[in-house]
Amino acid sequence: MLSLRSVTKRYGALTALDDVSLDIAPGECFGLLGPNGAGKSTLMSLASGLRSPDAGTLTIAGAPVSPADPSSRTALGLVPQSIALYEELSAEQNLRVFGELYGLHGAKLRARIDEDLEAVQLADRRHDQVKHFSGGMQRRLNLIAALLHRPRLLLCDEPTVGVDPQSRNAIFDYLERLNRGGLTIIYSTHYMEEATRLCSRIAIIDHGRILALGTLDELLTRLPFEEEIGFPATPATDALAAQLGGDGTIVTQEGRHRFQPRADFRLSAFYARAEALGLPPRLFTAARPTLEAVFLHLTGRTLRE
């Protein structure tokens, strides 16, 4: 559906995308996972034809993507990171504006508006001005504005920024339903749980480069350890953490230590050290590593940095 070949984009001295090649298949939900400034939004702007690459090519279903030729954009919908709605207009009026820009009119447009407002649970607020909507409601409206023309490819650029948990789940449910119906989705995020839930394949991106690409299981094979142990960061456990540096990686974040042992490290040695320090077993939880552990392994820093 979307192909990038050796795509590079620079802004002055900053290389936002650096020789990126990707292929997204029809019907796929593809994730771009990386921190702010990694190049996700730049990739989205190039894929949507809003900007041109400095080198390389992009195609949608074989057709070149270019700001000079908007024809390829009829195949895609874009949900931008910043909400793009007219606050003084009602929800329905906003959708009429966007629908008519896509060439929809009359009964066909009315039917699409009715269907989509119902799908995101905004039908009862259709006549209310958008400025009175919560952030989550605006995000849901922005989403369906990108879908009125029934595109084959949907670009979602961090579409849940500032959204409450209930609205986030509503957006996820709707996107999953669309993807099951055959819509190709590219979803950029810096939240691991979003990529894990929605995406069949994930590209980890940082400093404009694709560092790893695959399914969750394939990405986890990049790690030199198969599980990690978490425990609270306290003065008592800090002594244990200090002993473990040579046996793997210790990450301390949000009041917790995470120990990622080397493949040849015996976990029995970990628990023996904890017992010697008088630390009870209930403090420790062993779990499968996460995408963030993959990112840390590849870059030496966490997603939140």
N, C-alpha and C positions, 0 to 999 in steps of 0.2 A: 504493500500500500504506500509506504513512505520509504524512500531510499536516500541516504546521504553518502556521498563519496568524497573523501578527503576534504571536508569542509573546514575552512578557517575563517574566523571573523576577528578583526582587530578594532579597537577604539583607541587611536593614538598609540601609546606605548603598551597598552594592555591587550593581551591576546585572550579574548573571551572564549573562543573555541579554537582548538588546536588540532587540525588534521583529523577530524572526526568522521568515521564511517559507520553507518548503521543501516539495518534493514528491519522494518516493522511489517509483519505479515498482516493480511486482511483478517479481521475478527479478533486480533490480539489486543489485550490490555497491557501496554508496555509502560514500565515505570522508569523515570529518571530520578535517581536518589542522590542528593548531595546538599552541602550547606549553602547558605546564601552566598551569592557571588561565584558559584561553581561554573556557571555557564548555561544553566537550565533555561532561563528566560530568553537568553540570546538564541538558543537552539529553537525555541518555540517561535520567536519572531521571524527567524529565517524560514522555518517550515510553513508559516502562515503567509509568507510572501510580503511581509511588512518591510523587511530589509534584505539586502543582497549580500551573499558571502564575498569575502575578498579572494577566496580560492575555493575550488570544488564545486560540486553540483548537487541539487536536490530535485527529486521528482516525486509526484503523487500519482500513483497508478500509471506510471510511465510518462506523465506529462511534466515538463520542466516547471519549477516554481520560480517566479520572478515578480518583483514589484511592477515591472513594465507590462506584464501580461496577467491580468486578474482572473482569467478564465479558470485556472486550476483551483482558485479559492472557492468555487461553487461546490467543490467536493468536500470541503472541510468546515468545521465550526470551531471557533476559538473562545475559550473561557479565560479571560485575562486575570492576572494576579490582582490588579486593581479593579474594583467594581466599575463597570461601564454602563450606567443607567442614567436616565433623566429624572432627577429627584422630584421635580415639580409635576411630573406626569404620573398617572396611575399605572398600576401593573399592566393592565390591558392596553393602555395607550402606548407604553413602552414596547410591548410585543408587536403592536400594529406597526410602529415605526420600523423595527428591525425586520419584521416580516415583509413589509413593502420594499425595503432595501434589497431583499432577496427575490423580489418579483412576485410575491404572494398577494392575492387580493380576494375580496368577496367571500363567498361561502367557504372556500378552501382555507383561507386564512382564519376565519372565525372558528372553524372546526379544529384547526391546529392549536389555536389559543386555548379553546375550551379543554381540549385533551391534555395539553401540557400543564396548564394551571392545576388541573385535577391531579395530575401525576405527582406534582411536588407539593400538594396540599395547600395551594394558595388561591383556590377558586373563590373562597368566601371573602378574599381581600382584593379581588380584581379591580375594584373601583377606588381603592385607597391610594393616596399619593405614596410614592416610593420613599420619600423622606421620613415617613412615619413607620417604615419597616425596620425590624431588627436586622443586625448584620447577617444573621443566618438566612432570613427571608430574602434579603437582597441577593445573597449568593445563589439561592435556589432560582430566583427569577433570572439572574444573569446566565445561569446554566441553560435554562430552557430557551432564552433568547438566542443562544448559539445553535439550537437544535430545530428551530421552526422549519427550516428548509430541508430537513432530513439529510444531513451530510453523511458521507461514508466514513469520515475521519473526524474525531473530536480531539482537540488539543486543550488540555486542562492544565493551566499554569498555576500551581499552588492554589486551588480553588476553595480551600477551607480556611484560609488565613482569617483569624478573628471570629471564627464561627463557634457557637456553643455546641456541646456534645450531641444534643438532640438533632440539631440541624445537620451536623457532620454525618451522623448515622443515616439521616434521610437522604443526603447527597450520595453517600456510599451505596445505599440500597438502590437508588435510582440508576447510578452508573453501572452497577452490577447487572441490573435488569436490561439496560441498553446493550451492554456487552454480550449478554447471553442471546440477545436478539440479532447479533451480528455486527454491531457497530465497533469499528476499530478506535481504540482510545490510547492516547499518549498522555500520561499523568506524571507531572513533575511535583516533587515534594521533598522536604527535608525531615519528614516524619517517617520513621521506619515502619510503624504500625500501619500507616496508610499503604505504603508500597507492598507490605506483606499481605495485607487483606485483599487488595484490588488487582495486583499485577501478576501475570503469569511469567513474565520475564522482567528483569530489572537491570538497568545499567547504572553503575556507581560512577558518578562524575565529580571531578574536582579540578580546579584551575584549568578548566576548559578541555580536559582530556577524559576519555572513557578509561577508567582504571580496571573495571571488571564488568562482565556481562554474562547473564545466564538466569536460570531459575534460582529460587532461594536455595534449594539443595545443592545446585552446582556452585553457587557463590560460597556456601559454607565449606565446601571442599578446599577452598583457598586457604583455610585456616590451618595452622600447625597443631591445633588442639581440638578436641571433640566436645568438650563441655567446659563451663566456667563456674566458679564458685563465688557467690555473693555473700557479703556479710556487712553489718553496720560499721561505719567508721567511728570508732570511739578511742579514747586513750588506751584502753585495754587491747583492742584489736589492732591498733596501729603498730604495736610491737610485733605482732604476727606478720602484718603486711611488710614490715621492714626486713623480715627474714626471707621473704619469698621472691625478691627481685631477681635473683639468679636462677630461679626455677621456672620462670615464665614472665608474664606481663601483669602488672598491677595497675588498674585504673581506679582512681578515686573520683567520684562524681555524685553530687546531690546527696551527700551524707552516707555513701556506701562505697565499700571496696569491692572490686571485681577482679578475681584472680583467674588468669588464663594460662594454665600450665603448659609447659613443653610436652610434646608427645611422649617423651620417655620418662616423665615425672610420675611417680606413683602417688595416687591420692591418699594412700594410707600414710605416707610421710606427712602430708598436710595435716591430717587429723591427729597424728601423733604430736606434732608441734602445737596444735591448738590445745590439746589435752595437757601438755606440759605447761602451758601458760594459764591453765585453769579456765579455759573458754568452753562453755557448754555446747554440745552439738546442735542445739536448737537455733543457734545464731547463724548457721550456715545453710545455704540452699544451693544445690547443684542444678544447673539447667543447661539446655542446649544453647550455644552461642547465638547471637542475633546478627542482623545486618550491620548494626553499629560496630560490632566486634570485627566484622570483615573490613569495614571502613577504617577502623583504627589500625588494623593490621596492615592495610595497604598504604595509609597516609601518615601514620604515627600520631594522629590526633582524632578527637571525637567529632561527631557530626555537629555538636553544638558550639564548637569553637569558631 
